[in-house]
Amino acid sequence: MQKYTKTQFRSQTVSKNDFLETQSELITPPATTTQRALNYLGAYHQALRGELAEGEYLWPNSMPPKLRADHSDIIIAHTDQANYEYRQKVARIRKIERTAETGVHVNVGLTAQSINQLSGKRNQAAVDQAYLQAAVGFMQYRWLLTYLFGATPLAFGNYFAKDTPAPAHPVRSLRNSHFGFGNGFLTSYQSVSDYVGGILEAVKTDALIADREYYGSVRLKQTGGVEKLCTAGIAYIELRMFDLDPFEPYGISADAVNLVRLMFAYFVAKQPFDLSNADQEIREAQQLNEHVALEDPLESCEYQDKAHELIRNLQFFSADIVIPFSAQQPCFKMQERISNPALTPSARMTQWTDATAGRLLDLLVKFAKGYQDDLIHNPTIGFENLSPVEQKAILEKLRQGQNVEIK
């Protein structure tokens, strides 16, 4: 985000639009396996990192590194004029330093085969119902994902204003608390029409600047914008609660992706929620998430029993069905992580650096340089069997925005 010991850091974001000049956008194509998705992400990392200027690295943390006191180093990306004006307005009305946060967005959806099994034919009402159940499920259990994968225990210089009552100790996830991304608005998840109507009404009353400013941790998605949801239905859901994991070169682990896939399958198959009460339950879950996000990362989660209960349910569910990915193994790992908070990313960062922001900054710089050295010198991920010349051509295609297919 800014110069630090002669090093220029570029933050990474997996999202539809990048907001700042130093936020690099990596959007991978749909994939039906976890490994293929991560292979795409790895190849995209290699292509991007190979184009960075000398002394420039991808910053491996969701919180920005040390900022200037006047935030003059937070530069809004200037694409087309309409987008630039929108971003200026967001930065003016919201806290501009929060636009410097980044994260991993995970999109998850039903295959055509799954839709046929779900409804017998293309019944959009049944598909929408399934997606709403999944959306509500992830909103209800956002606090668990914050516990398991939260990785922003500290903020660096000039993120907090002097009059902000910032936490006095490391936490699980600043980004997933009220100190992080978002604007405080939450729409309804009881139906597609309620979801869309809530967002459009918020725009009308100036609670949101535009419908795309809905920063809910789970978003219903359809090509063509939020209003298209009412006519075309839900195409997939977008999960926005994942901090970049600095212990993973691409920012997210296979275990995290597989847990998302398993939770999605469970919510869709079981449909355990009464949607007529969903909004109230989500509001209560938001308070749980705030509490978990601001817990000491070295302490056990207050809702440890509830966390174990969901993981056990996922294990029982996966044992009775055929699913095309590893399910039991990540469940075992997550149970261990629930029982031992020292295994969570925020706790690992806190312990390694003695809860000192300066030492954490140094560690993240070390990670940034190490990952970059590895990735730019490794064979092109997904294309290791090709010749060096062919691998170089693949990376060049990616840099030019051309599609490549990983088998």
C-alpha positions, 0 to 999 in steps of 0.5 A: 500500500505504501513504501516501507523500507524501499518496498512497494506493497500491492494488496490483493483482492479477489472481487469483482472490482478493485477500489484502489490503485494498489488493489490488484483484482484476481477473478478466477473462472468457475471450477468444480474441484477445489484443486482446480480453483486453487490452481487457477488462483496460483497461476493468476498470482504468478502472472501478476507477480511477474509483472510487478515492478522491482521492489514491489510485492503483494501484501499478504494481509487484509489490513493495510500496512502502515499508512501516511497520517493524511492517508494521501497514499490511499489512491482511488483507482481511476477506471472509467469516469462513472466508477471513479466518481462512485468510488470518490463518493464512497471514500468521502462518505465512508472512512477511506482507510477502510477501502484499503482493506482486502479479502478473499471472496468465495463464490459458490453455486449449484451445478446443472446436475445439482439443480436437476436433482434438487427440483427435477427440472429447472424450477427457479423457485426451488433453486432460489429457496436453496440459495436463500437457505445457504445464504442464511446459513452462512450469515448465521455461522459467520462467527464460526468462520471468523473464529476459524479463519480470522487473520487480522489481529492488529492494525498498523500505523494510522489505520485508526483515527486518534479519537477511535476507541481501538482494541487494546489487545490483539483480536481474532479479526478486526476486518470482520468486526465493526472496525472493518469493512462494511457500512452497517446496512443489512438487507432482508434474506427472507426472500429474493424480493425482500433482499432486492427491495431492502437494497433498493429502498436503502439506495432511495433513502441514501442509506446506500450510495448505490446497490453495489455498495451493499457490503453484506458478508453474503450476497445473492448474485445474478448477471446484470445487477441486483434487480435482475435477481427478481426476474432471473433468480439467484445464480450463485452466492458470494461470501465476503467474510474471509480475511487473507490468510498470510500463512497461505501463498494465495491467501486461502487454504484448500481446507477453507474452500472445502469447508465452504463447499461442505457447509453449502451442501449441508444448508442446501440439502437440509434446508434447516432454517425458517426463512420467515424468522431469518432476519431476526436470527441473522441480527442475533448472529451479527452480535455473535460475530462481533463478539467472536471477532473481538475475542482474544485470539489466544483464548477459547471461543465462548461459543466453542460448544456450538462450533463443535456441534455444527462440525459434527453435523457436517461430519454425519452429513458427509458420511451419508452422501457422495460428494466430490471433495474431501470432507472428513479431513477438514472437519477433523482439522476444524475440530482441532482448531476449535479445541485449540485456538492457538492453531487459528491464523490470528493466534499464530500471528499473535504468538509469533510476533509477541502481539507487537504490530512492528514485529508483525509488520516485519513478519508479513514483509518476510512472507510477501518476499518469500511467496513472491520468490517462490511463485515467480521461479516455480513452473507455471501452476497447472501447466508444469508439463509444458516446456518453459517457452510454453509456460511463459506463453501461458503467463503472457496470455493471462497478463493480457486477460485471455482465458486459459484452461487448466485441466 
